[in-house]
Amino acid sequence: MKRKEFIKLAASGAIGLSSIGYIGCEKEKELFFKLSLAQWSFHRAIRNGIMSPYTFAQNAKSLGFEGIEYVNALYDDVMKVDNKSDALKKFIKKNNELAMDNDIENVLIMIDSEGNLADEDSDARLISIDNHKRWLETAAEMNCSAIRLNLYGSKDVNTWTELSIDSLSQLAEFANDHNINVTVENHGRITSNIPALMNVIDSVNMDNCGTLPDFGNFCMADEGYGSVFDGSCEQIYDFYQGMEEMMPRALAVSAKSNDFDENGEETTLDYKRILEIVKSFGYTGYIGVEYEGLRLSEVEGIKATRDLLIKVGKSI
């Protein structure tokens, strides 16, 4: 989609309007989950300057979503300034107003680029913990239910486990006072080694500390060394086994997508099989659409993922 066409559609609210009524009606009758949109689905438009991150609420609403999931790294006005405290106050005020104006729920904030929580350098790890606490407070002030963080750092699994448990325990205790859930995504590398990840979650053993299972993030290779969607990842954890193992502690869910066939089915992931797993654990919360493909535009990829979730959700 060209820049002018996108801006015209966004401004008119026409993006996805044809399906809004359909989503609202059918969802209430038959879907076991609610639909949210992950801001990462628009990361190319935002990073290329085609879309402001502050149009997120409007665009998500026009596409028929009930909730939105922010990505902190897409806000240069917060991440690339010296006085982050003042920047966050403006971020909170502006996004709360936008969410209210568009009658959409702030669901969670995905936290990236704030240091490694399993860093072997103790000083660096403490800084990372403090950075995440600041976003926890932000999420609370935006009435989000959760944050999503990453557990990167040491490549030694034993050291990583010990440091991850400590950092995550500190953050979960802090979050408990703010009524926020702390979720960890299978986000590549060691975090997609699901038994190792679940060992950390279970060792923390707090009700507000859990997982954010992502349908497609099961590549265990080092970052930049492969994708599950193009067959280049040499070490993939089984998608369906991974979902089975993560769902007992799931506090949020992410529907990753990459491409679709002529029937609207995701070409790599069996959405029906995955959603059956999700439903079997009694999950009724938000499922966030996160389109990452290249063949379709971001808007069309979001619609395709949304429609597939609705179709399959109504069938099981």
Buried (B, 14 or more C-beta within 10 A) or exposed (E): BEEEEBBEBBEEBEBBEEBBEEBEEBBEEEBBBBBBBBBBBBBBBBEEEBBBBBBBBBBBBBBBBBBBBBBBBBBEEBBEEEEBEEBBEEBBEBBBEBBEEBEBBBBBBBBBEBBBBBBBEEEBBBBBBEBBBBBBBBBBBBEBBBBBBBBBBBEEEEEBBBBBBBBBBBBBBBBBEBEBBBBBBBBBBBBBBBEBBBBBBEBBEBEBBBBBBBBBBBBBBEEEBBBBBEEEBEEBBEBBEBBBBBBEBBBBBBBBBBBBEEEBBBEBBBBBEBBBBBBEBEBEBBBBBBBBBEEBBBBBBBBBBBBBBBBBBEEB
